[in-house]
Amino acid sequence: MSSELHLVLDRWGLEPADAIVRSESGTMNDTYVVATARSRVVLRRHRRTDLSRIEWEHEVVAHARAGGVPVPAAIPTPGGDFVVGHGGRWFSLSTYADGEQVDRDRLRPEHARAMGVTLAHIHRALADVPDLPPAKVNPAPAPEETLRRMAELVALIERRENFDRCDAWALDRLRSTMTWLASEGARLTLPEAPAGSARLTHGDYQETNLFFAGDGTDVRVAAVIDWDKAEVHWPAEEILRALHYSLLLAPGLCSAFVEGYRSVSPLAMDDLDLAADIRTFGDVHSTWLLDELYLRGNDRVRQFVRPGPFVPFSRHWHDLRRALT
């Protein structure tokens, strides 16, 4: 692997690398911090094989940077290429992100507020990206189909030889989700976002893709990375996703996030209510995490499997909403 990476780095004509260390923070792409005698840069081996999709990501990043969003700059080769191919894979190089990453359990209201401010700036900066691809329209899955997929995962996990605590958590989650979906969840329908509300979004806005700078009450987001999931979506849904994934719906953190967002752009509670309804439907039907772990063998997502039975997002939102008004 090291020899392959050195061959790729030679395309940029860098000075010799003293060290190449794989980052453990990513769950999908392979990212390496490259240290030379004078600088640090980041080499990324893209998970995607479609070059046009990778080039689109670079266009989005350039547009976001032009709009004032703190994004590490792409580094071109001497020939002007931002993406190079090697061994059937695509690679790109960028400057090292300023600031530091903060683990989820160390996030304070100051971090959450900075996250809200920056996401609002991202949504504003991306509002005028030209030639947007159409928004993805995925048909709403039927309860019977979701129950079938979950039953297959249950059977697969039950057959595992080295059954561990994480597997037990996953089984508990699946079985409790199936129970709820077969009863209360069977009546759920997928609400629609407001007509014309879709915009280009980051697509994976969470603390693992952010670098922070400053201290005390003067905290800001110094860098936003991993734009490969940028897609046309309703921004309110991206906000709810960040509150759920990064802030774990903690009232103090979520209030600070929303306050930060509203300091830049308006955000109506009615929109958050509708986004919560959409998230409730999507959450109960989603098996992405366990598909990634047990069907695709991506063990890096194991860290996101948590104990406890399934609780519909609508109940969490009902408890949180009072803290946000």
C-alpha positions in Angstrom: 0.0 0.0 0.0 2.8 2.5 0.9 4.5 2.0 -2.5 1.2 2.6 -4.3 0.6 5.8 -2.3 4.1 7.0 -3.1 3.5 6.4 -6.8 0.3 8.4 -6.6 2.0 11.3 -4.7 4.7 11.4 -7.3 2.1 12.7 -9.7 2.0 15.9 -7.7 5.8 16.3 -7.7 5.9 16.7 -3.9 9.0 16.6 -1.9 9.7 13.1 -0.4 7.1 12.1 2.2 8.5 11.5 5.7 5.3 9.7 6.9 2.0 8.6 5.5 -0.6 7.9 8.1 -4.1 6.7 7.4 -6.8 8.7 9.2 -9.2 6.6 11.3 -12.0 9.2 11.4 -13.5 8.4 8.0 -16.0 5.6 7.5 -16.2 5.4 3.7 -13.2 7.0 1.9 -9.5 6.2 2.6 -7.8 9.3 3.7 -4.1 9.7 4.5 -2.1 12.5 6.2 1.1 13.0 4.3 3.9 14.7 6.1 6.9 16.2 4.3 9.8 18.2 5.6 7.9 21.5 5.1 4.2 20.7 5.2 1.3 18.4 5.7 -1.2 17.5 3.0 -4.1 15.1 2.8 -4.3 12.3 0.2 -7.7 10.9 -0.5 -8.5 7.6 -2.2 -12.1 8.1 -3.4 -14.7 5.4 -2.8 -16.5 6.4 -6.0 -15.3 5.1 -9.3 -17.3 7.5 -11.4 -14.8 10.3 -12.3 -17.6 12.7 -13.3 -19.1 12.4 -9.8 -15.7 13.1 -8.2 -15.2 16.1 -10.5 -18.6 17.4 -9.5 -17.6 17.2 -5.9 -14.5 19.4 -6.6 -16.8 21.9 -8.4 -19.0 22.1 -5.3 -16.0 22.5 -3.0 -14.7 25.3 -5.2 -18.1 27.0 -5.1 -18.3 26.7 -1.3 -14.8 28.2 -0.9 -15.7 31.1 -3.2 -18.7 31.7 -0.9 -16.6 31.9 2.2 -17.1 28.4 3.6 -13.9 27.2 5.2 -12.9 24.2 3.1 -9.4 22.8 2.5 -8.1 23.8 -0.9 -7.6 21.1 -3.6 -4.1 20.9 -4.8 -3.6 20.5 -8.6 -0.8 18.4 -10.2 1.8 20.3 -12.2 -0.4 19.6 -15.2 -3.4 21.1 -13.6 -5.3 17.9 -12.7 -7.2 17.8 -9.4 -8.0 14.1 -9.7 -5.5 11.4 -10.8 -6.1 7.7 -11.5 -4.0 4.7 -10.4 -4.8 1.0 -10.2 -8.4 1.6 -11.0 -9.0 4.1 -8.3 -9.1 7.9 -8.1 -7.1 10.1 -5.8 -7.0 13.8 -4.9 -4.8 15.9 -2.7 -5.8 18.9 -0.5 -4.3 21.2 2.1 -4.4 20.0 5.7 -7.4 21.2 7.6 -6.9 24.0 10.1 -8.1 23.5 13.7 -8.9 20.2 15.5 -11.6 17.6 15.5 -13.7 17.3 18.6 -15.2 14.0 19.6 -19.0 13.8 19.9 -19.0 13.4 23.7 -16.8 16.5 24.1 -19.0 18.9 22.1 -20.1 21.9 24.1 -22.8 24.5 23.3 -20.1 26.8 21.8 -19.2 24.0 19.3 -22.9 23.4 18.5 -23.6 27.1 17.9 -20.6 27.3 15.6 -21.9 24.2 13.7 -25.2 25.9 13.2 -23.6 29.1 12.0 -21.5 27.3 9.5 -24.3 25.1 8.2 -26.3 28.2 7.5 -23.4 29.7 5.6 -23.0 26.5 3.6 -26.7 26.6 2.6 -26.4 30.2 1.6 -23.1 29.6 -0.4 -24.6 26.6 -2.3 -27.9 28.3 -3.1 -26.7 29.5 -6.5 -24.7 26.6 -7.7 -25.5 26.3 -11.4 -26.6 23.2 -13.3 -27.7 21.2 -10.3 -28.5 17.5 -10.7 -32.1 16.5 -10.0 -33.0 15.7 -6.5 -33.0 12.0 -5.7 -36.5 10.5 -5.6 -36.6 7.2 -3.8 -39.9 5.4 -3.6 -41.2 5.0 -0.1 -40.5 1.4 1.0 -43.5 -0.7 2.1 -43.4 -2.0 5.7 -43.4 -5.6 4.3 -40.2 -5.0 2.3 -38.5 -3.4 5.3 -39.5 -6.2 7.6 -38.2 -8.7 5.1 -34.8 -7.0 4.9 -34.6 -6.7 8.7 -35.4 -10.4 9.1 -32.6 -11.3 6.8 -30.2 -9.2 8.8 -31.4 -10.8 12.1 -30.7 -14.3 10.6 -27.3 -13.2 9.4 -26.3 -11.8 12.8 -27.6 -14.8 14.7 -25.2 -17.0 12.6 -22.1 -15.1 13.4 -19.4 -17.2 15.0 -17.7 -14.4 17.1 -20.9 -13.0 18.5 -20.1 -9.9 20.6 -21.8 -7.1 22.5 -22.2 -5.0 19.3 -24.0 -7.8 17.6 -26.4 -8.1 20.6 -27.1 -4.4 20.4 -27.8 -4.7 16.7 -30.2 -7.6 17.2 -32.1 -5.7 19.9 -32.4 -2.7 17.7 -33.6 -4.7 14.7 -36.2 -6.7 16.7 -37.6 -3.7 18.5 -37.8 -1.8 15.2 -39.6 -4.7 13.6 -42.1 -4.9 16.5 -42.9 -1.2 16.2 -43.0 -1.1 12.4 -45.4 -4.1 12.3 -47.8 -2.2 14.6 -47.7 1.6 15.0 -45.3 2.1 12.1 -47.4 0.3 9.6 -49.7 3.4 9.5 -46.8 5.8 8.7 -46.7 7.5 5.3 -43.8 9.5 4.0 -44.5 13.3 4.1 -43.3 15.5 1.2 -40.9 18.4 1.6 -42.4 21.8 0.5 -42.4 22.2 -3.3 -39.4 24.0 -4.6 -37.5 23.7 -1.3 -34.7 21.4 -2.4 -31.2 23.0 -2.5 -27.7 21.7 -2.7 -26.6 20.5 0.7 -23.3 19.2 2.2 -25.0 15.8 2.7 -22.9 14.5 5.6 -22.7 17.4 8.0 -21.6 16.0 11.3 -18.8 16.6 13.8 -16.5 14.0 12.2 -16.3 16.2 9.1 -15.6 19.4 11.0 -12.5 21.0 12.5 -12.9 23.6 15.2 -10.7 26.5 16.3 -10.8 29.0 19.2 -11.6 28.4 22.8 -14.0 29.6 25.5 -17.0 31.3 23.9 -15.0 32.2 20.8 -15.3 28.8 19.0 -15.7 28.6 15.2 -15.6 25.9 12.5 -12.2 26.2 10.9 -12.7 23.5 8.2 -15.5 21.4 6.6 -14.4 18.2 4.9 -15.8 15.2 3.0 -18.2 16.7 0.4 -18.7 13.6 -1.6 -22.3 13.2 -0.4 -23.3 16.7 -1.5 -26.8 16.4 -3.0 -29.9 18.3 -3.7 -32.1 18.0 -0.6 -34.3 20.1 1.7 -31.9 22.0 4.1 -34.3 21.5 7.0 -33.7 17.7 6.8 -29.9 18.3 6.9 -30.4 20.3 10.1 -32.4 17.6 11.8 -29.8 15.0 10.8 -27.0 17.0 12.4 -29.1 17.5 15.6 -29.7 13.7 15.7 -26.3 12.3 14.7 -23.8 14.8 16.1 -25.7 16.3 19.1 -27.7 13.2 20.0 -30.8 15.5 20.4 -29.3 16.9 23.7 -31.5 20.0 24.4 -28.7 22.4 25.3 -26.6 21.5 22.3 -29.5 21.5 19.9 -30.7 24.9 21.1 -27.3 26.4 20.6 -27.1 24.9 17.1 -30.5 26.3 16.1 -29.6 29.7 17.6 -26.4 29.7 15.6 -28.2 28.8 12.4 -30.9 31.5 12.9 -28.2 34.1 13.5 -27.4 33.7 9.7 -30.7 32.5 8.1 -34.3 32.2 9.2 -35.5 28.8 10.4 -39.2 28.1 11.1 -40.4 25.6 13.6 -43.0 24.4 11.2 -40.2 23.4 8.8 -38.4 21.5 11.6 -41.7 19.8 12.5 -42.2 18.6 8.9 -38.5 17.5 8.6 -39.0 15.6 11.9 -42.0 13.7 10.4 -39.9 12.9 7.3 -37.0 11.7 9.5 -39.4 9.5 11.6 -40.4 7.6 8.4 -36.9 7.3 7.1 -35.4 6.3 10.4 -37.8 3.3 10.9 -37.2 2.0 7.4 -33.4 2.6 7.3 -31.0 -0.4 7.5 -28.0 1.5 6.1 -25.8 1.2 9.1 -26.3 -2.6 9.6 -26.1 -3.2 5.8 -22.8 -1.4 5.8 -21.5 -3.5 8.7 -22.8 -6.9 8.1 -23.4 -7.1 4.3 -20.5 -4.9 3.1 -18.0 -5.7 5.8 -17.3 -2.0 6.7 -16.2 -2.5 10.3 -15.4 1.2 10.7 -19.2 1.9 11.2 -19.3 -0.5 14.2 -18.6 2.5 16.4 -22.1 3.9 15.6 -24.0 0.9 16.8 -25.4 1.8 20.2 -27.3 -0.1 22.9 -31.0 0.3 23.5 -34.2 -0.5 21.7 -35.7 1.4 18.8 -37.5 4.6 19.7 -39.3 6.5 16.9 -37.7 9.9 16.1 -41.1 11.5 16.6 -41.0 10.8 20.4 -37.5 12.3 20.6 -38.6 15.3 18.7 -41.6 15.8 20.9 -39.3 16.0 23.9 -36.8 18.2 22.2 -39.1 20.7 20.5 -40.0 22.6 23.7 -36.3 23.5 24.2 -36.1 25.0 20.7 -39.1 27.3 20.6 
